Amino acid sequence: MILKGSQRGGAKQLALHLMKTEENEHVEIHEVRGFLADDVLGALREAEAISQGTKCRQFLFSVSLNPPQTETVSVKTFENALASIEERTGLSGQPRIVVFHEKEGRRHCHAVWSRIDPETMTAKPLPYFKNKLQEVSRQQYLENGWRMPPGLIDKRNRDPRNFTLAEWQQAKRAGRNAGEIKSLIQEAWSISDSKGSFAHALKERGFYLAKGDRRGHIAMSFDGEPFSVPRMLGQKTRDVRARLGDPKDLPSIEDARKHMASDYLPKIQKYVGDIRQKAKAHINKIEADRRRLQAEHATERKRIDDGIRKRSEREQRERAERFRKGMLGLWDRLSGKHKALEKQNQMEALWALERDRRQRDAMVAAQLQERRGLQERLKAARERRDTLLLKLYRDYANYRDMKRGAPPSRPAAQREQTQAQPKPIQKSAARNTLDRKQEALKQQFRQNAQNVALPAEPPKPAVATGPVKAPSKPSTRDRLNRLRRGDHNRSDGPDLER
């Protein structure tokens, strides 16, 4: 899983972000440890109050844990990752908060530690915490058998379209996806070799080359939002100037917006509006299904949580009733029977806790699988809308050239196919190199694991001997429908209230 951490302050702002339900479909407080308060805001306020006795201003350490979107990850896997983070960073025993978020069919975790040691009233140092989080991230990919991203194997293979928070927010203001904008500008750069060809390629993709007030070369979208060309390309300003020349010859942001207002927008906005209106109606229909599914999932989770709680209370009462009272109870203590019953109750309580956790993980996994199907529909609708808009931008650029008397330009797809493409064997060799690096990391991980003394396994309960026919494993849909009907065995789940 990908781990991102930061030292920070702002207790109230972080608490509001962790409990935000506008963007997250489900928010679950998993743990509040080491605080007097039992809620997120109260706990973080408590950490802020303790930090007032020190000079530390970044008294919190926040980490987000993002597993692969297609993988079903249990709570135990998240807890193992958190334990590894604490061990590497030296935060073991520090007060912490763990919150789970779910949105768009993906489940991720947020963990926040207080850096202040209340005994010494000093902040725990966190040197090189990014490198340590990266090591834990690699360890989780190897332990769980997930496909490791190329950029995590070797940082030189990171996706050049990765964008910062500021770039994402800028693209969000323009109503577009930051990764898509970066990809389009990089695509135009790769198929051009001069300022004129780059400006033409940008126009076919819905951008206008202009001169920025402070950034030099900018790509102006049809929505009037400027994007820094060097930043989008991930290159230095002097390298961009070497190909495009001095930006003083380009129109300014004001002139570019006037030009678009007089030439582009009046003709294209109507068609863009029609496409967006139709896409919005389709997406709104899917969003209604998403909200309905979210409400159903929340009801199911409340029912299963209530059932688990009632069953746990009943089992606790049954275990407590095993102890006899009066003289018989005194005899049990003297004979050692009371001690044996205590150990039995402890083991049964641990088994019950593990059973309840497995059942709830199964419910969450089934719901996430159902939610991912709806997310695929939503993603397909958005991609179709973006594809239609991109084609419209390119067609308009072609019609504009024809209106000026120039011959119609070839479609962008045909022209790009004529460009030199990397040979398939080169791509395969690059992939093989990444696979070899990941295999080397796995071998190193296995060797390190062999040198660690593992604790003795707990005794397993006795099982009946003889041939046993393995039961057929129910599908995810069958398990979800069975949980909804409340039709399940006592050992598989709680007696849910209908």
C-alpha positions in Angstrom: 0.0 0.0 0.0 1.1 3.6 -0.7 1.9 5.5 2.5 2.0 9.3 2.7 3.0 11.0 5.9 3.5 14.5 7.2 4.2 16.4 10.4 1.5 19.0 11.1 -0.5 21.1 13.5 -4.1 22.3 13.1 -6.0 19.8 15.3 -9.5 21.1 14.5 -8.9 21.3 10.7 -7.5 17.7 10.7 -10.4 16.4 12.8 -13.0 18.0 10.4 -11.2 16.4 7.4 -11.1 13.0 9.1 -14.9 13.1 9.8 -15.9 14.6 6.5 -18.9 12.8 5.1 -19.5 15.0 2.0 -16.8 13.3 -0.1 -16.6 10.0 1.8 -19.5 7.5 1.6 -18.6 5.8 4.9 -16.5 7.1 7.8 -15.6 4.6 10.6 -13.6 5.5 13.7 -11.6 2.3 14.3 -9.5 3.3 17.3 -8.9 6.2 19.7 -5.9 5.2 21.9 -4.1 6.9 24.7 -6.5 9.9 25.0 -9.0 10.8 27.7 -11.5 11.8 25.0 -13.2 9.1 23.0 -14.0 11.2 19.9 -11.6 12.4 17.1 -12.0 16.2 17.7 -11.7 15.9 21.5 -8.6 13.7 21.2 -6.8 16.0 18.8 -7.7 19.0 20.9 -6.2 17.2 23.8 -3.0 16.6 21.9 -2.9 20.3 21.0 -3.4 21.3 24.6 -0.5 19.1 25.8 1.7 20.6 23.0 1.2 24.1 24.5 3.7 23.1 27.2 6.4 22.6 24.6 7.9 24.6 21.7 6.7 22.1 19.1 4.2 23.5 16.5 3.9 20.3 14.4 2.8 18.1 17.2 0.9 15.6 15.1 2.1 12.9 12.6 -0.5 12.0 10.0 -0.2 9.0 7.7 -2.6 7.9 5.0 -2.6 4.2 4.0 -3.8 3.5 0.4 -3.9 -0.2 -0.7 -4.3 -1.2 -4.3 -7.8 -0.3 -5.5 -8.6 -3.8 -6.8 -7.5 -5.7 -3.6 -9.6 -6.7 -0.7 -7.7 -5.7 2.4 -8.7 -6.8 5.9 -8.5 -4.7 9.1 -5.7 -6.9 10.3 -3.5 -6.0 7.3 -4.0 -2.3 8.1 -3.1 -2.9 11.8 0.1 -4.8 10.8 1.1 -1.9 8.6 0.5 0.6 11.5 2.6 -1.6 13.8 5.4 -1.5 11.3 5.2 2.3 11.0 5.3 2.7 14.7 8.3 0.4 14.9 10.3 2.2 12.2 9.5 5.7 13.3 9.8 5.2 17.1 6.1 6.1 17.8 5.2 2.9 19.6 3.0 3.5 22.6 2.2 7.1 21.5 -1.5 8.1 21.5 -3.1 7.6 18.1 -6.3 7.8 16.1 -7.3 5.4 13.3 -10.1 6.3 10.9 -11.3 4.4 7.8 -12.7 6.2 4.7 -14.6 4.6 1.8 -15.4 6.3 -1.5 -15.7 5.3 -5.1 -15.4 1.6 -4.2 -12.0 2.1 -2.5 -11.2 1.8 1.2 -8.2 3.6 2.8 -7.1 4.4 6.3 -5.9 7.6 8.1 -3.7 7.3 11.2 -2.7 10.3 13.4 -0.1 10.1 16.2 0.6 12.6 18.9 4.4 13.3 18.8 4.5 14.7 22.4 5.8 12.4 25.1 3.9 13.5 28.2 6.6 12.2 30.6 9.4 14.3 29.2 7.2 17.0 27.5 9.3 16.7 24.3 8.4 15.8 20.7 9.4 12.5 19.3 11.9 13.2 16.5 11.0 11.7 13.0 14.2 11.8 10.9 13.9 10.5 7.3 10.3 9.4 7.9 9.5 9.5 4.2 12.3 6.9 3.5 11.0 4.8 6.4 7.4 4.9 5.1 8.7 3.8 1.7 10.4 0.8 3.2 7.2 -0.2 5.1 5.2 0.3 1.8 7.6 -2.1 0.0 7.3 -4.6 2.8 3.5 -4.5 2.6 3.5 -5.2 -1.1 5.8 -8.1 -0.7 4.1 -9.6 2.3 0.6 -9.5 0.7 1.8 -10.5 -2.8 0.5 -7.3 -4.5 1.8 -6.0 -7.8 4.3 -3.3 -6.8 4.1 0.0 -8.7 7.2 0.6 -11.0 7.9 3.9 -9.2 8.1 2.1 -5.8 10.6 -0.4 -7.2 12.8 2.3 -8.8 11.9 6.0 -8.3 13.2 6.7 -11.8 10.2 4.8 -13.2 7.6 7.0 -11.5 4.6 8.2 -13.6 5.5 11.7 -15.0 1.8 12.6 -14.8 1.8 12.5 -11.0 0.5 15.9 -9.9 0.7 17.9 -6.7 -2.2 19.1 -4.6 -2.0 22.6 -6.0 -2.2 21.3 -9.5 -5.1 19.1 -8.7 -7.0 22.0 -7.1 -6.3 24.2 -10.1 -7.7 21.5 -12.5 -10.7 21.0 -10.2 -11.5 24.7 -10.5 -11.4 24.3 -14.3 -13.8 21.3 -14.0 -11.2 18.9 -15.4 -9.0 16.1 -14.2 -5.4 17.1 -13.4 -3.9 13.8 -14.7 -5.8 14.3 -18.0 -4.6 17.9 -18.4 -1.0 16.9 -17.7 -1.2 13.9 -20.1 -2.7 16.1 -22.9 0.0 18.8 -22.6 2.8 16.1 -22.5 1.3 14.4 -25.5 1.3 17.7 -27.5 4.9 18.3 -26.4 6.0 14.8 -27.5 4.6 15.1 -31.1 5.9 18.7 -31.7 9.4 20.0 -32.4 8.8 23.8 -32.6 6.7 26.6 -31.2 4.3 26.5 -34.1 3.7 22.7 -34.0 3.4 22.8 -30.2 0.8 25.6 -30.3 -1.2 23.7 -33.0 -1.1 20.5 -31.0 -2.3 22.3 -28.0 -5.2 23.9 -29.9 -6.3 20.4 -31.0 -6.4 19.4 -27.4 -8.3 22.4 -26.1 -5.5 24.7 -25.0 -4.0 28.0 -26.2 -0.3 28.9 -26.0 0.2 32.2 -24.3 2.6 34.3 -22.1 2.0 34.2 -18.4 2.5 37.0 -16.0 5.1 35.2 -13.9 5.4 31.7 -15.3 6.7 32.3 -18.8 4.9 29.9 -21.2 1.4 28.9 -20.2 -1.3 26.7 -21.8 -4.7 28.4 -21.5 -7.7 26.1 -21.5 -11.0 27.0 -23.1 -12.3 27.7 -19.7 -9.8 30.5 -19.2 -7.6 28.7 -16.7 -3.8 29.0 -17.2 -1.5 26.0 -16.7 2.3 26.4 -16.5 3.9 24.5 -19.4 7.2 23.7 -17.6 5.3 22.4 -14.5 3.0 20.3 -16.6 5.9 18.8 -18.5 8.1 18.4 -15.5 11.0 20.1 -17.2 13.1 23.2 -16.4 12.1 26.6 -17.8 15.3 27.0 -19.8 14.7 23.7 -21.6 11.2 24.8 -22.6 12.5 28.2 -23.8 15.1 26.4 -25.8 12.4 24.8 -28.0 9.6 27.5 -27.8 11.8 30.6 -27.7 11.2 33.8 -25.7 7.5 34.0 -24.5 7.4 37.8 -25.0 6.3 37.1 -28.6 3.2 35.3 -27.5 -0.1 37.0 -26.5 -0.6 37.7 -22.9 -3.2 36.1 -20.7 -5.5 39.1 -21.3 -5.1 38.9 -25.1 -5.6 35.2 -25.1 -8.8 35.4 -23.2 -10.1 38.2 -25.5 -9.2 36.1 -28.5 -11.1 33.1 -27.1 -14.1 35.2 -26.2 -14.4 36.6 -29.7 -13.4 33.6 -31.7 -13.7 30.3 -29.8 -16.2 30.4 -27.1 -19.3 31.8 -28.9 -19.1 29.0 -31.5 -18.1 26.0 -29.3 -19.7 26.7 -26.0 -23.1 25.6 -27.3 -21.9 22.3 -28.4 -19.8 21.8 -25.3 -22.8 22.7 -23.2 -25.0 20.2 -25.0 -22.5 17.4 -24.4 -22.0 18.3 -20.8 -25.8 18.6 -20.2 -26.4 15.1 -21.6 -23.5 13.6 -19.7 -24.6 15.3 -16.5 -28.1 13.8 -16.8 -26.6 10.3 -17.3 -24.1 10.8 -14.5 -26.8 12.2 -12.2 -28.8 9.0 -12.7 -25.7 6.9 -11.7 -25.1 9.2 -8.7 -28.7 8.6 -7.6 -28.0 4.9 -7.7 -24.8 5.5 -5.7 -26.6 7.4 -3.0 -29.3 4.7 -2.8 -26.5 2.0 -2.5 -24.7 4.0 0.1 -27.9 4.2 2.2 -28.4 0.4 1.9 -24.9 -0.3 2.8 -25.1 2.0 5.9 -28.3 0.2 7.0 -26.6 -3.2 6.6 -23.6 -2.2 8.6 -25.7 -0.8 11.4 -27.7 -4.0 11.5 -24.7 -6.3 11.5 -23.0 -4.1 14.2 -26.1 -4.3 16.4 -26.2 -8.0 15.9 -22.5 -8.4 16.8 -23.0 -6.3 19.9 -26.0 -8.2 21.1 -24.4 -11.6 20.5 -21.2 -10.4 22.3 -23.2 -9.3 25.3 -25.1 -12.6 25.4 -21.8 -14.6 25.2 -20.3 -12.5 28.0 -23.2 -13.2 30.2 -23.0 -16.9 29.5 -19.2 -17.0 30.3 -19.8 -15.0 33.5 -22.5 -17.5 34.6 -20.0 -20.4 34.6 -18.5 -19.1 37.8 -20.3 -20.5 40.9 -20.9 -18.4 43.9 -20.8 -18.9 47.7 -19.0 -21.9 49.1 -19.0 -23.7 45.8 -17.2 -20.8 44.3 -14.6 -20.8 47.1 -14.1 -24.6 46.5 -13.6 -23.9 42.8 -10.8 -21.4 43.6 -9.1 -23.8 46.0 -9.3 -26.7 43.5 -8.1 -24.7 40.5 -11.3 -25.0 38.5 -11.9 -21.2 38.7 -8.5 -20.6 37.1 -9.2 -23.1 34.3 -12.5 -21.4 33.6 -10.8 -18.0 33.4 -8.4 -19.3 30.8 -11.2 -20.9 28.9 -13.2 -17.7 28.9 -10.2 -15.7 27.7 -9.6 -18.1 24.7 -13.3 -18.0 23.8 -13.4 -14.2 24.0 -10.4 -14.0 21.6 -12.0 -16.5 19.2 -15.3 -14.6 19.3 -13.5 -11.3 18.6 -11.7 -12.8 15.6 -14.9 -14.3 14.3 -16.8 -11.0 14.6 -13.9 -9.2 12.8 -13.9 -11.8 9.9 -17.6 -11.5 9.5 -17.5 -7.7 9.3 -14.6 -7.8 6.9 -16.6 -10.1 4.7 -19.5 -7.7 4.7 -17.3 -4.7 3.9 -15.6 -6.7 1.1 -18.9 -7.7 -0.4 -20.1 -4.1 -0.3 -16.9 -2.7 -1.8 -17.2 -5.2 -4.7 -20.8 -4.1 -5.3 -19.7 -0.4 -5.1 -16.9 -1.0 -7.6 -19.3 -2.2 -10.2 -21.2 1.1 -9.9 -18.0 3.0 -10.0 -17.1 1.4 -13.3 -20.3 2.7 -14.8 -19.6 6.2 -13.5 -16.0 6.1 -14.8 -17.2 5.0 -18.2 -19.7 7.8 -18.4 -17.1 10.4 -17.5 -14.6 9.0 -20.0 -17.2 9.1 -22.7 -18.0 12.7 -21.9 -14.2 13.6 -21.9 -13.7 11.8 -25.2 -16.6 13.6 -26.9 -15.3 17.0 -25.7 -11.8 16.2 -26.9 -13.0 15.2 -30.3 -15.0 18.4 -30.5 -12.0 20.5 -29.7 -10.0 18.8 -32.4 -12.7 19.0 -35.0 -13.1 22.7 -34.4 -9.4 23.3 -34.9 -9.7 21.5 -38.3 -12.7 23.6 -39.3 -10.9 26.8 -38.3 -8.0 25.9 -40.6 -10.3 25.2 -43.5 -12.1 28.5 -43.0 -8.7 30.3 -43.3 -8.1 28.7 -46.6 -5.6 26.1 -45.5 -6.1 22.5 -46.5 -7.7 20.3 -43.9 -5.2 18.8 -41.5 -4.9 15.1 -41.0 -6.6 13.7 -37.9 -4.4 13.8 -34.9 -4.5 10.0 -34.5 -3.1 9.5 -38.0 -0.4 12.1 -37.6 0.7 10.6 -34.2 0.9 7.1 -35.7 3.6 8.4 -38.1 5.8 9.4 -35.1 8.5 7.1 -34.0 7.2 4.8 -31.4 9.3 2.7 -29.0 9.7 -0.9 -30.1 7.7 -3.5 -28.2 10.8 -5.3 -27.3 12.0 -2.2 -25.5 8.9 -2.0 -23.4 9.1 -5.7 -22.7 12.7 -5.3 -21.6 11.7 -2.4 -19.3 8.9 -4.5 -17.8 11.3 -7.5 -17.3 13.8 -5.2 -15.5 11.1 -4.1 -13.1 10.0 -7.7 -12.5 13.6 -8.7 -11.8 14.0 -5.8 -9.3 10.8 -6.8 -7.6 11.9 -10.5 -7.4 15.2 -9.4 -5.9 13.3 -7.4 -3.3 11.2 -10.5 -2.5 14.3 -12.7 -2.1 15.8 -10.1 0.3 12.5 -10.0 2.2 12.4 -13.8 2.5 16.0 -13.9 3.7 15.3 -11.3 6.4 12.2 -13.2 7.4 14.2 -16.4 7.9 16.5 -14.7 10.3 13.7 -13.6 12.6 12.6 -16.0 15.3 8.9 -16.6 14.9 6.7 -17.1 18.0 5.3 -20.5 18.7 1.9 -21.2 17.0 -1.1 -21.4 19.4 -2.6 -24.8 19.9 -5.2 -25.7 17.3 -8.5 -27.2 18.3 -9.0 -30.8 17.7 -10.8 -31.8 14.6 -12.5 -34.9 13.5 -10.4 -37.4 11.5 -11.4 -39.0 8.3 -12.2 -37.8 4.8 -14.0 -34.5 4.8 -15.6 -33.1 1.7 -14.5 -29.5 1.2 -17.6 -27.2 1.0 -18.0 -25.1 -2.1 -17.0 -21.5 -1.4 -19.9 -19.1 -1.9 -19.5 -16.2 -4.3 -19.3 -12.6 -3.1 -22.9 -11.9 -4.3 -24.3 -15.0 -2.5 -22.6 -14.0 0.8 -24.0 -10.4 0.5 -27.5 -11.7 -0.3 -27.3 -14.1 2.6 -26.3 -11.4 5.0 -29.1 -9.2 3.8 -31.7 -12.0 4.3 -30.2 -12.8 7.7 -30.0 -16.4 6.6 -26.7 -17.6 8.1 -25.4 -20.0 10.7 -24.7 -19.0 14.3 -21.0 -19.6 13.8 -20.9 -17.4 10.7 -22.5 -14.3 12.1 -24.8 -12.7 14.6 -28.5 -13.2 15.0 -29.5 -10.0 13.1 -32.6 -8.2 14.1 -35.1 -8.0 11.3 
